[in-house]
Amino acid sequence: MRTTLVLDDNLFKKARERATASNSTISDVVNEALREALAKPPLTATPFEMLTFAGGDKKMHEPSDFAELLSLDDSASLGR
């Protein structure tokens, strides 16, 4: 299949050098690199959970928790 790719200048230079050194084409180098990259399973990050312990209580730090605390702080500072 024929397609157009936009490559970083440094990557293109390295691919061209690799193709020249191996007596192949840039297409061959790109195809082989894609085959190798796609043969590996995708990296997955474990879910992030930040816990703190204050006074023995487990505290979760979620955006909704912060929003609630900010709202309470605003109400207290405004005397409401």
Rosetta blueprint (number, residue, H / E / L):
1 M L
2 R L
3 T L
4 T L
5 L L
6 V L
7 L L
8 D L
9 D H
10 N H
11 L H
12 F H
13 K H
14 K H
15 A H
16 R H
17 E H
18 R H
19 A H
20 T H
21 A H
22 S L
23 N L
24 S L
25 T L
26 I H
27 S H
28 D H
29 V H
30 V H
31 N H
32 E H
33 A H
34 L H
35 R H
36 E H
37 A H
38 L H
39 A H
40 K L
41 P L
42 P L
43 L L
44 T L
45 A L
46 T L
47 P L
48 F L
49 E L
50 M L
51 L E
52 T E
53 F E
54 A E
55 G L
56 G L
57 D E
58 K E
59 K E
60 M E
61 H L
62 E L
63 P H
64 S H
65 D H
66 F H
67 A H
68 E H
69 L H
70 L H
71 S H
72 L H
73 D H
74 D H
75 S H
76 A H
77 S H
78 L L
79 G L
80 R L
